[in-house]
């Protein structure tokens, strides 16, 4: 079926200003004047009068954890708790309300010690006092640390980690290792949550999504979604190199290309932790930290080996780097493997504290920084405490990247925060913290460049710039209709723009009620 959209504001990102566009069989066939476009109309063409509303490319998620978003739909969040007592009360109520029997695992998300009165992580004692008969794990909002109670420690056979034995607290590699061993919920329940998670992304105008670290335990779920045609969005997964043969054998038709909207995009590694959790690896110490720099998680030899595997298999590599020392390690290791490295388009995930002196090398080796720009709002005040105002003002240096002609993307790392793209655009343009501080005025960027970071630039990150990311003839008709034009309103209103409709391949998958 053909569809013509007209009488609206068009944000094409292609330096064109059309009056209408024609969609035919999911592809943008014509972009131009109403007169030109309407010559393609026949008696079966659907005509949609936008009545002054704005239409633009749909958003592309440059980095999130789709499975994490789905899993979190079965969990309660402790994000709104102010202290340990409130956390305990909410956990007691959760077990009672959901009739959770003893011995059943309870996995809880999204506490943030920075927002608690105690200003520290809860301990296993806090959990043991209220839930001694259930194995419990609390996952920090960053996803990189958390707390196990005594029963969970026993069931996971954790007996050689002194800190975990004493407090239940673990972080980074240790925490993620044992978190993977926690039993997953019933697959039928998970499948329903995966469907709901897609609806969440669609609500925010996103049609391409990512699973930023896929484990082998997720393979049966992916297969069910594919076999039942339940994947409405394009899903790109990134895996550990140690699991590549298992994934490649399981999804032979999905290696770097979509099969029923699913593809394996490449590999993922973690080189440090989070700045708000003080596990990001820094070149200079944290403020008032007794010369503490955070720490790395992989040796240079391990990183170089992973890069070589990426090159040899011609697969992209995503590297989690928050601190500037982690960024330094990634850049250094890429230099060691520099031949043809640009072909795999390596991505520096988060790049929160990427040094301004490192941007030239990022450009030279075609590294794509994907900035978690919303950190400015959500944790900007914490970063000022941890690094001082001057250093914190340089987080997510998007404008510096622009000046060096470095292509970058933005993401939300969902479920860490909601996949709210217009909020992200607002963060990039205003750089306001929760308390209203302007954090890095010189790193503000204009609205159109912020939009590009979550559309056409993200398409490039996925090697899909010829198919997605802008309104151009020959590309997929992946579009959103919104209630306000972000280029024509006060910047503070951008975060309140409403998605009216999300369209993928010419088909409406979400419509606001």
N, C-alpha and C positions, 0 to 999 in steps of 0.2 A: 504494500500500500504506500502511496505517496502522501506526504504531509507538507503543507506550506505554513510557515510561521511568518506573520507580518504585523505591522503597526506596533512595534516594540522597540526597546533599546537593545542593540546588539553589541556585546563585548566579544569580539572575535579573537583578540590577541594576535591578529595578522595584519594590523595597520589598514584594515578595511572598515568601512562604515555602511554596511548593507541596509536595505529596507526590508528584505525578506530572504528566507532561506528555504530550500527544498530538500526534504528528506525522502529517499527512495530506498526501500528494503534495508533500512538501518544505516544507510550511508548518506553523508551530506553530498547531494548531487549538484546543487547550484546555490551560489551566494551572490546576491546582486540587488539591482533595483526591483521594485515590485513588478514593473513592466517585463523585465527580463525573466524573472522567476515564474510569473504567472503564465508565460507562454508554454510552460511544461505541464500545466494543469489539464487534467482530463476529468471525466464525470465521476471517477472514483477517488479523486484527490480530496483529502481532508484539509479544510482551510481553518487555521487557528489564529484568531485575532488576539494578539497579546494585550491589546487595550492599554498600551503604554508601559506594561511591565517589562522587566529586563530579562534577557536570555543570554546565557554565557556557557562556556564549557563546564562540564561537571568536574568535580574535584577528584584528584588522584592521591591516594594515601601513600606517602613516600616511606613511612615506617610506622607500623603498629604491630600489635599482637592479636590477630583476629581470634585465635583460640582463647587467649586470655580474656578478651571481651565476652566471648560466649560463656566461658567458665564462671566469670564474675556475676553472670545473671542468676546463678544459683547461690550466691554468697551474700552475706550482709556486709555493709561497709561500716567501718569504725571512724570514718573521716570526720564525722561531726562530733565525736567525743572529745571532751576537754581534759579528761584526766583518767587515771587507771580505774577509779571507782565507776565512772560512767561506762567504761569499756566492759567491766565485769557485769554490770546490770544489763547491758545490751546483749551480752553473750548468754546470760541466764535466760533472758526473755526469748532469745532466738532458739535455744534448745527446747524450751517449753512449748513455744508457739508451733514449732515444726515437728513436735513429737519425736525428737531424735533420741534413739535408744542409746544406752551405754555401749561403748566399744566402737561406735560408728565415728569415722573421721569427721572432724569439723575444720574446714579451711576458710579462713576469714581474710579479707583484703582491706587495703587502703587506710591503715593507721599511719599517722605521721608524727613522730616524736617531737618534731619542731613546733607542732601546734598544741602539744600537751603542756599542762601546768608543770609537770615533773621535768620537762625538757630532756627526757631520756627514754630509752626503749623499755617497754614492760619486760618482766622476767617470767620464767616458767612458774615461779611462785604465784604470780598474779593469776595465772591460768589454773594452776593446781588447786587453788583455794576454792574455785567455783566449778571446775570441770575435771575432777580427778579421774573420772571413769571413761573419759573420751580422749582419744588422741587429737590434739589440737595444734594447728599451725596458724600463726598470724603473719601475714605478708605485708611488709612495708609498702607504702604507696609507690615508692620508686621501683618496686619489684626486685630489688637487689639484696634485700636483707629481711630478716624476720625472726620470729620466736617460736620454738617448739615447747610444748609442755612435757612433763616427765613421761607420760604414757607414750607420747609420740617418739620421744628419744629412745625409749626401750624398744618399741616396735620397729624403728628404723635402725636399731642396733648401733646407736651412736655412743661409743664408749671411749673413744680416743681423742675427742676434741675437748680440751680442758674448759674453754670458755662456754661451750654449749652445755657441758655437764653441770657447770656451776650456775649458769643463768638461763640456758635455753636459747640464747641469742647466737645467730650465725649470720655471715654476710658473704656476698659475692660467690666465688666458685663453690665453697662448702655449702652455702645455703641452697644454691641452685641445684647442686648435685643431689641433695637429699629431698628437695621439693619434687624432683622428677620421680622419686620413689614413692611418693604419696599416691595411694590408689585413686584412680579416676572415677568419677560418678558413672552411673548407668548410661550406656551408650544411647539409649532412646531419649533419655532426659537431655543428654548432650546435644543430640541432633536437633531437638526442638530449640535449644539455646542457640545453636549455630544459625538457625533460621531467624531467630529474633535478633541476633547480633547483626545480621545483614540488614535487617530493617532499621536498626540504629544507624548504621553507616548511611543508608539511603536517606534517612531523615536529615542528615547533615550534608546531603548532596554529593556523596562519594560513590563512584561506580567501579573503581579499581582499588583493591585493598591488599594488605600484606599480613602474612604470618611471619613475624620477624625472627622467630626461632622455632622451627618445627622439629619435634622429637618423634622417634619411631612409634611411640604410643599413640600418636595422632593418625597414623596411617589408616587404621580401620575406619576412623571417622571420615577422613577425606574420601576414601573409597565409597562409603555409603552416600556421601553428598554427591559424588560424581555419578554413581550408578543410578541414583534416584532423580538426577537432574535438579537437585535442590540448590545448586550454586547459581544464584542470580547475578552475582557480581563477579568480576574477574579477580581471582585470588592468586597472588604470587607468594610462594613459600621459599624460605631460606633455611638451610640445614647445616648441621655440623659435618665437616669433611669426613669424620670417622663413620658417619652413617650414609655416605653418598651411595655406596653400592646397594644398600637395602632400598633406599628411595628410588634410585634409578631403575632397579629391577621391578619395583612396585608400580612405577608410573613411567613406563617406557615411552609413552606418547606425550608426556608432559614436560619433557626436558627442554627448557627455554622456549616452549611454545604451548599455547593453551589447548587443553583437551577438556571439553565441557566446562570451560571457564577456569580451569586449574592449570597452573604451571609451576615448575621448580625454577626459581630465578637465579639461585646461586648459593653461596655459603655465608655463614655468619660467625664472627668471633667477638669476644669481649676482651678489651685491653685494660679496662679499669672499671670503677663503679660510678657513684653519683656524687655530685658536689654538695647537695643538701644533706647527704648522709656521711659526708666527709670521707668517702672512699674513692673519689676521683683522684687520679695520679697527677700531681702538680710538679712544675719545675721550681716553684718557690713555695715555702711552707704556708699552711693555713694560719690565719691570724690567731695570736695567743694560743699556740698549739704545742709549744715546746719543741719547735723544729720538726713538726709532723708534715709529711708531704703526700699522704695517701699512699697508694701502692698499685703496681701493675699486677696483671693476672697471667701473663704469658711471657716466656722468654723470647728474645729476638730470634733464636733458632726456630722456635715453634711458629712464630708469625711468618718468617721467611718460608718455611715449609708449606704453610697454608697458602701463601701467595703463589708459590710454585705450582701447587695442586690446582689453584684457580686458573693459572695460565695454561697448564697442560690439558685441562678439561674444558677450557674456554668458557668458564663460568664466572659470573660476577662475585665480588667479595664485599660484604658489608662488615665494617669494623666499628664496634662500639668504642668511642673515644670521647670522654667528657673533659678530662684534664689536659693541659697543654703538654705534659710529659707523655701521656698516652698518644697524643697526636704526633709528638716528636718520634716516638717509637714506630708508629705506623708509617710515617713519611720516610724515616731512616731505612726501614725494611723494604719499602717499595723501591727506594733508590738502589738497594742491593739487587733487585730483580727488575730493573727498569726496562729491559727490552720488551717492547710491545705491551707494556702494562696498561697503556691508555685504552687498549681494545676491550678490556673487561670492565672499564668504567668503575673503578673502586669507589666505594661510598664510605665516608666518615660519618657514622651515625652519631647524632647529638652535637658534636663539635662545639660544646658549650664554651669551653675556655681555650679554643684554638687561638694561638698567639698571632698577633698582627704580623710578626716577623716570619710566620710560617706560611702565610698566604701565597707568597711567590712560588713556593714548592708545591703547594696544593694545585696551583694553576699549571705548573710545569708538568706534573705527572697526571693531569686530568682526573684528580680526585674530586669527587662531588661531596661537598659538605652538606649534610642534611641537618639543619639547625632545629633544635627543640626550642623555638623562639618564645613559646608561651611560658618558659621558665622565668622570663622577665616579670610576668605578672604573678605567677603562682609561688615562686621561690626567690624572687629578686631581693626582697628584704632580708631573707636568710643568707643570700650570697654576699650582701653588703657586710653582714656580721662575720661571715667566714673568710672573705677575701679583702674587705675594705671597699670603699665606694669606687675608687679609680679602677681597680681590677675588675670588680663586678660590673662596671659600666661597659666593659668590653665583651661581655658574654654574647654569644650568637652574633658575631660581627658581620651582619648582613651587608651593611653599606660599604664596609671596607672590602668585602668580597666583590661587590658590584664594581667598585673603582678599579679592581684588578681584573675585571672581566671574567670572574669565576662564576660558573653556573652553580646555583645552590637550590635546595628544596627545603620545605618546612614540613614538620610532622608533629603529632601529638603523643606518640608512644602509647596510645590507648592499649590497655585500660588505665594507664597512669592518670590521664585526664580524658575527658570526653573528646571524640573526634570532631571537634567544632572548628571548622575551617575559617569561618568568618571571625570567630574570636581570635584565631591565630593571625589572620590578616591584620586585625585591629592591634594585636600585640606588636607586630612588626612595625606598624606605622606610628604608634604612640609610645611604645616602650614604657608603659606605666606599671609600677608594682602595685600590690594590693593596698599599700599605704598611700599611694598616689605619687610616689617619687618617680621622676623621669630618670630612668637608668640607661644612660648612654645616648644622649641627644644626637651625637654625631653618627650613631649607628641606625638611626631611623631611616626607613626607606619609603618611597611613595607607594600608593595603593596598587598601581598597575604592576609594579615589580613584585609586590607581595602576592598578588593574584597569580602571576606567572610561576612563583615558587611552588604553588599547590595545583598547578595545571600543566602547562606545557613543559616546564622544567622537570616536573616529576615524570612526565611521559618520557622525556629523554633519559632519565635515570633508569627506567625500565626498558630502554632500547625500543620504545614505542612512539617516538616523536612523529613518525610518519602516519600513525593511525589514530592518535589521541591528543588531547591537550589544547586544542584550539578549534575554532569554527572555520574549517577550510574544506574546499571541495575534495572529495576522496577519502576524508577521514570518517571514522565512526560517528554517528549522531549520539554522542554522549553529552548531555546537556542538562542544565538546571534553569528553571524559571524562578525568579526571585521578586520580592515585593518592592525593593528599592535598588537604585543604581549605585553601587559602591563608589563610582567615580564622581558622583554628583551630590553626595550628601556630606554632612559634617563627619569627620573621621571617627568621632566618639559614637556615632550611630551605627557604624559598620558591624559591631559585634551583635547588634540586635536585628540584623537583616534576616528575614524569614524565607526559608526554602518553601516554595509553593509546589514545585513539581521536580522530580528527578527522573531523567530519561536516559535509558541505556540502549544503544543500537536502535534508536527510534521508538522504543516501547516505554511507556510510562510505568515505572516500578514503584513510585511513591507520589502521593498527592495529598497535600495538606487538607485537613477537614475543617 
